[in-house]
Amino acid sequence: MMAVNRKQFLVSGLRAAPAVLAVLSLVGGSSHVYAQAANPTSASNAFYGSVTAHPASNEQLKLSLDEAIALGFKNNLGLREAENGEKSLVGQKNEALQQFLPTLNLTGDTGTHQQDLAAQGFSAGALKAFGLSGFSPITRDELTEGQVHLKWTLFSGPVIAAWKAAGAAQKAAFFTKMSARGEVVQQVATAYLHVLAAASEVENAQALEAQDQVLLSQAHAAHEAGTVANLDELRARVELQSQQQVLIAAQNTYEKDLILLKREIGLDPGQKIALTDPAPYSDLASQTPEEVRAVAYKNRQDYQSLQNQAVEYKAIHSAYKSQRLPTLSFGGYYGVSQVNDAGSHGNFVAQGTLSVPIFREAKLRGDIESAQANLNAVNAQLDDLRGHIDQQVRSALLDVDATGKLVEVARSNVELATRALSDETDRVNAGVDDNLPLVTAQATLASAQSNLVESLYQYNLSKLLLARAAGILETQYRVYLGR
C-alpha cells in the first residue's frame, strides 16, 4: 500500500538538498553535494536489507516481536539511509546559519623580501634626483605581520530565505526518517507474522502426518487380519507420503522465511532463532473513515514531510525574488607589522558595503519561474496525497472488515472439518466405510487449517496496514495486533 509513497518521500531530504544549495550559492555558500515477494532484495527495496551487527553464535536467540522491531530500528538498511539523509540536511542548515554569523580569519606570515627598485621604475638617475646617490637599487627587508579579517552580512534577502528553506528541508528529512521507522515496523512485523504463519503450517502438517501414520498402521493391521482389502492400505500409504511431501515443503518455507526476517533486522543468516510470540488474534474496535482520516492528517509522516517541502520551496521562491533587494555587509581587518626589527605598528580597515543589483532581469525571472514551478508541483502533490490518504484509509478499513469475516468463516470450517473427520474415522473403525471417504475428510481438514492460517495472517496484516495508513503504526502496532 505504501510502496509509491515510500519511494517518493524516503529520499525527499536528499532531493531537497540541491535546491537548498542553489539558494546558498546566491550568498557564497557551498557544499559537496506485506505480501512478501519472492526473494526480495535490498537492491529493489532498502528495507529488505540490513547491517549485520554480530556474527552467528551457537546459542539459540529467542526473539519477540518487540525485540525484532528494536533490532530493525538499529540495523535496517532503509532506516540507516533515511537517518543519513537527515544528517546531511542538518549539515546544510548549519551552512545556511553561517551566513548570518560573522566570519573571522586570522593570518600571519614572516619572511625576507628583496626588491629590485630599478625593475619597479626607480633607476639610478631617479634615485639620484631624490638625493639618494650611492643608494643600492636592491633592498632587503625582514617583514613579520599578523592580521584579523572580519566579514559579516548584515542584511541579505537570499540569506534569510536560505535559512528558512534549510530549516524546512531539515524538518522534511526528519519526517522522512520517522516515516522510514514506520516502514521498518511494517516490514519487520509482516516478516515476523509470516514466519508464525509458516510455523503454523508446519505444525498442522506434522499433526496430519502423525495421524496418517496411525491410519496406515491400522490399515496394515486390518489388511494382515484379512478384514480390509489391500487397496485400503495402499490409499493410506499414498496419503501418508503425500502428507510427508507437504511437511517437507512447509518446513522449507519456514526456514526461508526465517532467513528473510533475520536479513531485515541485522542478524546473521546462520544465527539460530526462536520466535516467542504466538500468532496474535483480537477483534479491532470499529472506526469510521472520517475518524481514521483525521488521525492520518495529524500523524502521517509522509504528509508532514511533503508539507515541509512546500514550505522549503516557498522559501526558495522568496530567495530568488529577494535577489532584487540590496545587500548590506560589513568587513575589514586589523593587522600588526614589523619591518627589520624596527618596531611594530598597527593598521586596519573598516568598511561597510551596500550592493544594489541594477539589471539582471533575465536570470532573475528565470530563477523565479523555475522556483514557482517546483512550488506548484509540491502543492499539487499535497492535494493528491490528501486524496490518496483517504483512499488508503477506506481501503484498509474494508480489508480489516473482510479479513475479519474470513477468519470467522475459516474457524467454523476447521471445526466442521474436524467433526467430519472424527465421524468418518468412527465409521471406518466400525467397518461401515472403506478409507476413501476418510482420505477425503483429511484433505478437507488440511485445506481448512491452511485457510485459517492464511486468514489470520491476512487479518493481522490488514490491521497493520490500517495503522500505517493512519500514521500511528510505530506507537500503536501492539494495540492493533491485540498484544
C-alpha positions in Angstrom: 0.0 0.0 0.0 2.8 2.4 0.9 5.2 1.5 -1.9 4.7 4.6 -4.0 4.9 7.0 -1.1 8.0 5.2 0.3 9.9 5.6 -2.9 8.7 9.2 -3.3 9.3 10.5 0.2 12.2 8.4 1.6 14.6 10.4 -0.5 12.9 13.8 0.0 15.7 15.1 2.1 18.3 14.2 -0.4 16.2 15.5 -3.2 15.7 18.8 -1.4 19.4 19.3 -0.9 20.3 20.6 -4.3 17.5 23.2 -4.0 18.9 24.5 -0.7 22.4 24.5 -2.1 21.3 26.6 -5.1 20.0 29.2 -2.7 23.2 29.1 -0.6 25.2 29.7 -3.8 23.5 33.0 -4.1 25.2 34.2 -1.0 28.5 32.4 -1.4 27.6 29.1 0.4 29.0 25.8 -0.9 28.7 22.1 -0.2 29.8 18.7 -1.5 26.9 17.8 -2.8 3.2 -7.4 3.3 2.9 -9.5 0.9 6.5 -10.6 0.6 7.7 -11.0 -3.0 9.8 -14.0 -4.0 13.4 -13.5 -2.9 13.2 -9.7 -2.1 16.5 -7.9 -2.1 17.8 -4.6 -0.8 18.6 -3.6 -4.4 14.9 -3.1 -5.1 13.9 -2.1 -1.6 16.4 -1.0 1.0 14.1 -2.1 3.9 14.8 -5.7 2.9 18.5 -5.2 3.8 20.4 -4.5 7.0 23.8 -4.0 8.5 24.7 -7.3 10.2 25.6 -6.4 13.8 27.2 -9.6 15.1 28.3 -13.0 13.6 26.3 -16.1 14.2 26.6 -17.7 17.6 26.0 -21.3 18.7 23.2 -20.3 21.1 19.6 -20.0 20.0 18.3 -16.5 20.2 14.8 -16.1 21.5 13.1 -13.2 19.8 9.8 -11.5 20.5 8.1 -9.1 18.0 9.1 -6.1 20.1 12.7 -7.3 20.1 12.7 -7.9 16.4 11.4 -4.4 15.7 14.0 -2.9 18.1 16.7 -4.7 16.1 15.2 -3.4 12.9 15.4 0.2 14.2 19.1 -0.4 15.0 20.2 -2.3 11.9 17.7 -1.9 9.0 19.3 -0.5 5.8 16.4 1.6 4.7 16.2 3.4 8.1 20.0 3.9 8.1 19.7 5.6 4.7 16.9 7.9 6.0 18.9 8.8 9.1 21.9 9.7 6.9 19.7 11.8 4.7 18.6 13.8 7.8 22.2 14.3 9.0 23.0 15.6 5.5 20.3 18.2 5.8 21.4 19.2 9.3 24.8 19.9 7.9 23.3 22.1 5.2 21.2 24.0 7.7 24.5 24.8 9.6 25.9 26.1 6.4 22.9 28.4 6.0 23.3 29.5 9.6 27.0 30.6 9.0 25.7 33.2 6.5 24.1 35.0 9.5 27.2 34.9 11.6 30.4 37.0 11.3 33.4 35.2 9.8 36.8 35.8 11.4 40.1 34.7 9.9 43.5 35.0 11.5 46.5 35.2 9.2 50.2 35.6 9.9 53.4 35.5 8.0 57.1 36.2 8.3 59.8 36.2 5.7 62.6 38.0 3.9 61.6 40.3 1.0 64.0 41.5 -1.7 63.0 44.2 -4.1 64.7 45.4 -7.3 63.9 49.2 -7.3 65.2 49.6 -10.8 62.7 46.9 -12.0 60.0 48.9 -10.4 61.0 52.1 -12.2 63.4 53.6 -9.7 66.5 53.8 -11.9 69.9 55.1 -10.6 69.1 58.5 -12.2 65.7 58.7 -10.4 67.3 57.8 -7.1 69.9 60.5 -7.7 67.2 63.1 -8.3 65.8 62.3 -4.9 69.2 62.8 -3.3 69.8 59.0 -2.9 73.0 58.8 -4.8 75.0 55.8 -3.8 71.8 54.1 -2.7 71.7 50.4 -3.8 68.7 49.7 -6.0 68.5 46.2 -4.4 66.8 46.3 -1.0 66.3 43.5 1.5 63.8 43.6 4.3 62.6 41.3 7.1 58.8 41.5 7.4 56.6 39.9 10.1 52.9 40.7 10.2 49.6 39.3 11.6 46.0 40.2 10.6 42.5 39.5 11.7 39.9 39.7 9.0 36.2 40.2 9.6 33.3 39.6 7.1 29.7 39.9 8.2 26.5 40.1 6.1 24.1 42.4 8.0 21.1 42.0 5.6 20.5 39.8 2.6 17.2 38.6 1.4 18.6 35.4 -0.1 20.4 34.6 3.2 17.2 34.9 5.2 15.3 32.8 2.7 18.0 30.2 2.5 17.9 29.8 6.3 14.1 29.2 6.2 14.5 26.8 3.3 17.2 24.8 5.1 15.1 24.6 8.2 12.1 23.3 6.3 14.3 20.8 4.5 15.6 19.5 7.8 12.1 19.1 9.1 11.1 17.3 5.9 14.1 14.9 6.4 13.1 14.3 10.0 9.6 13.3 9.0 11.1 11.2 6.2 13.1 9.4 8.9 10.0 8.9 11.0 8.2 7.5 8.0 11.1 5.1 7.5 10.7 3.9 11.1 7.1 3.2 10.4 8.2 1.2 7.3 10.6 -0.8 9.4 7.8 -1.7 11.8 5.6 -2.8 8.9 8.3 -4.8 7.2 9.6 -6.5 10.3 6.1 -7.2 11.8 5.0 -8.6 8.4 8.0 -10.8 8.2 7.5 -11.9 11.8 3.8 -12.8 11.2 4.8 -14.6 8.0 7.2 -16.8 10.0 4.5 -17.5 12.5 2.1 -18.5 9.8 4.7 -20.7 8.2 5.3 -22.3 11.6 1.6 -23.0 12.0 1.6 -24.7 8.6 4.5 -26.9 9.8 2.6 -27.8 13.0 -0.6 -28.7 11.0 1.4 -30.8 8.5 3.1 -32.6 11.4 -0.2 -33.3 13.1 -1.7 -34.7 9.9 1.4 -36.7 9.2 1.2 -38.3 12.6 -2.5 -39.1 12.1 -1.8 -40.6 8.7 0.9 -42.8 10.2 -1.6 -44.1 12.7 -4.2 -44.7 10.0 -1.6 -46.6 7.9 -0.7 -48.8 10.8 -4.4 -49.6 11.4 -5.0 -50.3 7.7 -1.9 -52.5 7.5 -3.0 -54.5 10.6 -6.6 -54.8 9.2 -5.2 -56.0 5.9 -3.0 -58.5 7.6 -6.0 -59.7 9.5 -7.9 -60.0 6.3 -10.7 -57.6 7.3 -9.9 -54.9 4.6 -8.7 -55.0 1.1 -5.1 -54.2 0.0 -6.5 -51.1 -1.7 -7.2 -49.5 1.7 -3.7 -50.0 2.8 -2.3 -48.5 -0.4 -4.6 -45.5 -0.1 -3.3 -45.0 3.5 0.3 -45.3 2.4 -0.2 -42.8 -0.5 -1.9 -40.3 1.8 1.0 -40.6 4.3 3.6 -40.0 1.7 1.6 -37.1 0.2 1.5 -35.5 3.7 5.2 -36.0 4.1 5.7 -34.0 0.9 3.6 -31.3 2.3 5.6 -31.3 5.6 8.9 -31.0 3.7 7.7 -28.1 1.7 6.2 -26.4 4.8 9.5 -26.8 6.7 11.5 -25.4 3.8 9.2 -22.4 3.5 9.5 -21.8 7.3 13.3 -21.8 7.2 13.4 -19.4 4.2 11.0 -17.0 5.9 13.3 -17.1 9.0 16.2 -16.1 6.8 14.3 -13.1 5.4 13.3 -12.0 8.9 16.9 -12.1 10.0 18.1 -10.2 6.9 15.8 -7.3 7.8 16.8 -7.0 11.4 20.6 -7.4 11.0 21.0 -10.9 12.3 23.5 -13.3 10.6 21.5 -15.6 8.3 23.1 -18.6 10.1 22.0 -17.4 13.6 19.5 -19.8 15.2 16.4 -18.0 16.5 13.1 -19.0 18.0 10.1 -16.7 17.9 8.5 -16.4 21.3 5.3 -14.6 20.4 2.3 -16.6 19.2 0.2 -15.6 16.3 -2.0 -12.7 17.6 -5.7 -12.6 17.2 -8.2 -10.0 18.5 -11.1 -8.0 17.2 -10.4 -4.4 16.3 -12.7 -1.7 17.5 -14.9 -0.3 14.8 -13.7 3.0 13.3 -15.2 5.3 10.6 -13.2 6.6 7.6 -13.6 10.2 8.9 -12.1 9.3 12.3 -9.1 7.5 10.8 -8.6 10.2 8.2 -8.4 12.9 10.9 -5.8 10.9 12.7 -3.8 10.3 9.5 -3.7 14.1 8.6 -2.3 14.7 12.0 0.2 11.8 12.2 1.2 10.7 8.7 4.9 11.4 8.4 5.0 11.5 4.6 2.2 14.1 4.7 4.1 16.2 7.1 7.3 15.8 5.1 5.6 17.0 2.0 4.1 20.0 3.9 7.6 21.0 4.9 8.8 20.5 1.4 6.2 23.0 0.3 7.5 25.5 3.0 11.0 24.8 1.7 10.2 25.6 -1.9 8.2 28.6 -0.9 11.3 29.9 0.9 13.4 29.1 -2.2 11.0 31.1 -4.3 11.3 34.0 -1.9 15.1 33.8 -2.0 15.1 34.2 -5.8 12.7 37.1 -5.6 14.8 38.8 -2.9 17.8 38.9 -5.2 16.4 42.3 -6.3 16.9 43.7 -2.8 20.1 45.5 -1.7 22.6 43.6 0.4 24.4 45.2 3.3 27.6 43.8 4.7 30.5 44.9 6.9 34.1 43.9 6.7 37.7 44.8 7.4 40.8 43.8 9.1 43.3 44.8 11.8 46.9 43.9 11.4 50.3 44.4 13.1 53.5 44.6 11.1 57.2 44.7 12.0 60.0 45.6 9.5 63.7 44.9 10.1 63.3 44.8 13.9 62.4 48.5 13.7 59.3 48.2 15.9 55.7 47.4 15.0 52.7 49.4 14.1 49.0 48.6 13.6 46.9 49.1 10.6 43.3 48.5 10.0 40.4 48.8 7.5 36.8 49.0 8.5 34.2 49.4 5.7 30.5 48.9 5.0 29.3 47.8 1.6 25.9 48.3 0.1 25.3 46.3 -3.0 22.3 47.1 -5.2 21.5 45.0 -8.2 20.8 47.1 -11.2 19.9 44.8 -14.1 19.9 41.0 -14.1 16.3 40.6 -15.2 16.6 37.6 -17.5 18.4 35.5 -14.8 16.1 36.7 -12.0 13.0 35.9 -13.9 14.3 32.5 -14.9 15.1 31.6 -11.3 11.8 32.8 -10.0 9.8 30.9 -12.7 11.7 27.8 -12.0 11.2 28.0 -8.2 7.5 28.7 -8.8 7.2 25.6 -10.9 8.8 23.5 -8.2 6.4 25.0 -5.6 3.4 24.4 -7.8 4.5 20.7 -8.2 4.8 20.2 -4.5 1.4 21.8 -3.8 -0.1 19.5 -6.5 1.5 16.5 -4.8 0.0 17.6 -1.5 -3.5 17.8 -3.0 -3.0 14.3 -4.5 -1.7 12.9 -1.2 -4.8 14.1 0.7 -6.9 12.1 -1.7 -4.5 9.2 -1.6 -4.7 9.1 2.2 -8.5 9.0 2.1 -8.3 6.1 -0.4 -5.8 4.2 1.7 -7.9 4.6 4.9 -11.1 3.5 3.2 -9.4 0.5 1.5 -7.6 -0.5 4.8 -10.9 -0.4 6.7 -12.6 -2.6 4.1 -9.7 -5.1 4.2 -9.9 -5.3 8.0 -13.6 -5.9 7.9 -13.4 -8.5 5.1 -10.4 -10.4 6.5 -12.0 -10.4 10.0 -15.1 -12.1 8.5 -12.8 -14.6 6.6 -11.2 -15.6 9.9 -14.7 -16.3 11.4 -15.6 -18.5 8.4 -12.2 -20.2 8.4 -12.6 -21.1 12.1 -16.0 -22.5 11.5 -14.7 -24.6 8.6 -12.0 -26.0 10.7 -14.5 -27.0 13.4 -16.8 -28.6 10.8 -13.9 -30.4 9.0 -12.6 -31.7 12.4 -16.1 -33.1 13.3 -16.4 -34.7 9.8 -13.1 -36.4 10.1 -13.9 -37.7 13.5 -17.2 -39.1 12.3 -15.6 -40.7 9.3 -12.9 -42.2 11.4 -15.5 -43.8 13.6 -17.3 -45.2 10.5 -14.1 -46.7 9.2 -13.2 -48.2 12.5 -16.7 -49.7 12.7 -16.2 -51.3 9.3 -19.1 -49.2 7.7 -16.9 -47.4 5.1 -13.6 -48.1 3.4 -10.9 -45.4 3.9 -11.6 -43.4 0.7 -14.1 -41.0 2.4 -11.6 -40.8 5.3 -8.8 -39.6 2.9 -11.2 -37.0 1.5 -12.1 -35.8 5.0 -8.4 -35.5 5.9 -7.8 -33.4 2.8 -10.7 -31.2 3.6 -9.4 -30.6 7.2 -5.9 -29.8 5.8 -7.3 -27.3 3.4 -9.5 -25.7 6.2 -6.5 -25.4 8.5 -4.3 -23.8 5.8 -7.1 -21.3 5.0 -7.4 -20.4 8.7 -3.6 -19.8 8.9 -3.7 -17.6 5.8 -6.9 -15.8 7.0 -5.3 -15.0 10.4 -2.1 -13.7 8.7 -4.1 -11.5 6.3 -6.3 -10.2 9.1 -3.2 -9.1 11.2 -1.6 -7.7 8.1 -4.6 -5.6 7.2 -4.7 -4.2 10.8 -1.0 -3.2 10.4 -1.8 -1.5 7.1 -4.6 0.4 8.7 -2.4 1.6 11.4 0.2 2.6 8.8 -2.5 4.4 6.8 -3.3 6.4 10.0 0.3 7.2 10.6 0.4 5.6 14.1 2.0 2.2 13.3 5.2 2.7 15.4 3.3 3.7 18.5 0.1 1.6 18.1 1.1 -1.7 16.5 0.7 -3.6 19.8 -2.9 -2.3 20.1 -3.8 -3.1 16.6 -2.4 -6.6 16.9 -4.1 -7.1 20.2 -0.9 -7.7 22.1 
